[in-house]
Amino acid sequence: MGKLVVSLDGVVIKEVQVTKDKTTLGRRPYNDIVIDNLAVSGEHAVLQMMGADVFIEDLNSTNGTYINGKAVKKQLLSHNDTVEIGKYKIKFIVDDGTDYEKTMIMKPGTRPSEMAGQARNAGFGNSGFGALGVSTVPASIRVLNGAAAGREVALTKVVTTVGKPGVQVASITKRPGGYVLAHVEGASQPSVNGNPLVGETAHLKNGDVIELAGTQMQFVQA
């Protein structure tokens, strides 16, 4: 099962599960995914599910459909592909049934009191980081710098995503052998203890310092 995460200017505005054989996208209100913007055609594109595969096809739109910066007519979507339509970015996520942690997006200028009202014990302040569902678990991440320095967020889900869509996003996955960091989105790799991530993943150990979009976080494991 796949899902689409629609964002504008780095702020997630909707998430849509791909459950139908055909999912239409466009400006007109009868589309399955409606994006009310003049840069988006009335019937802009369609997603077709064929077994476990999802294809996207541009419907001769005015401004075109782009995947990872390249104009396409029809293409198979892969996990973490970013579809660009006008100023909107739509990330395709393969949801294999894993319990994913939602990333809370904080707009610049959010005050701590406002953050508290958005989620209990969650958030990384103005840098745009955050996680929901804090409880007692054997591992957590602690913010070391910025307005939210000192905050500690427990890793309660199998996969926790941290970051700011459109800038830099990483995931921390809980596996039988420990926790693993992976780069999800962004031009540059996150770093661990000052060293950029090499390869797709890195195993985390107690005390490791992760830096992501200028925010430093320490991985703490009981």
Protein Blocks (a to p, Z undefined) as FASTA:
>chain_A
ZZddddeehiafbdcddfbfbdcddfbfkbmbdcddfkbcfblbccddehjbccdddehi
anopaeehiacfbdcddehiacdehjbccdddddehiacdddddddehiafklmmmmogh
iajhjnopacehiacdfbdcddfedjkgoiacddfbfbdcedjehiaccdddddfkbccd
ddfbdjbdcdeehiacehjbdcddehiacdeehiacddddZZ
